[in-house]
Amino acid sequence: DWTMAEFRAAKIAEIREQVGDGKVICGLSGGVDSSVAALLIHEAIGEQLTCVFVDGGILRAGEAEQVVGLFRNHYNIPLVHVEAQDLFMDGLAGVTDPEAKRKFIGKTFIDVFEAEANKIGGAGFLAQGTLYPDVIESVSFTGGPSVTIKSHHNVGGLPERMNMKLVEPLRELFKDEVRVLGRELGLPDVFVGRHPFPGPGLAIRIPGEVTRERCDILRKADAIYLEEIRAAGLYDAIWQAFAVLLPVKTVGVMGDARTYDSVLALRAVTSTDGMTAQVFQFPGDFLPRVATRIINEVKGVNRVVYDYTSKPPGTIEWE
Ligand code: XMP
């Protein structure tokens, strides 16, 4: 019988074997996958691991504080916090194509990781929390034609020439299994239960051009949406919930004045592995209440819509 304890022991041996006495850089995204990968690798090779958390200005509200707090204070695992907002925002200027965004972000993450690797005297390995569904969806759908749906930042979004070898201990696992492993490794429940968050972050939730201003608007709206979901006790019933800031302006009225501002879409889905997803049906007045709060509190948004698309035919993220 295969158990998570056995998986953990086997992977630790495998990581030690692959890495030897080399150094490993682990990119932390704030999500469950990279956190679990980091804990597992730390258990395997301890001080040979350096975690790198990159803030490219495409994170959600409070994300940096939570991740830095967990790794530095709770686990005492060395963590480099890189402030790379300018690098990402400058590079994203004028980019509107979803795959171009993904490729730029994937490449820029690697540039930052390589720079950090050089600072610690070189690292031969880059660790990522890649899961089985990431591998499948970035490569092709089995049985069908070989079509790339999206270049996942931790798979297909990587540059072809990279100096570090990949360490991906979760490559065979599905999300629910990663959560079991996370619990096994003592990851706090709030982290284990976190909704997935994509590597390219808010950039792929802003169709059209990504700017600092649009990231700020989206961050505020997203925080309100998630705060209300938590307050209603619905967070754990949902696989993933987030807001998308659309490149569409509509006319509205506030007080006596005309407004002409952006449309924001809300999305919430249930799923077991992210490969298929169903629309989450909120009870009664939940969505109207959230819409009112967002329009009142977030400057730049004057209309809120809800996305009723399942996967397939939609994908979970909009880009
Ligand atoms: P889609 O949008 O393809 O997403 O239906 C399926 C799941 O994968 C997440 N996702 C990503 N995760 N890097 C990641 O780490 C990525 O580039 C990426 N793109 C999508 C998405 O949030 C959903 O949970």
Boltz pocket constraint, residues with backbone or C-beta under 6 A from the ligand:
constraints:
  - pocket:
      binder: B
      contacts: [[A, 137], [A, 150], [A, 151], [A, 152], [A, 153], [A, 154], [A, 157], [A, 196], [A, 197], [A, 198], [A, 199], [A, 200], [A, 240], [A, 273], [A, 274], [A, 275], [A, 311], [A, 314], [A, 315], [A, 316], [A, 317], [A, 318], [A, 319]]
      max_distance: 6.0
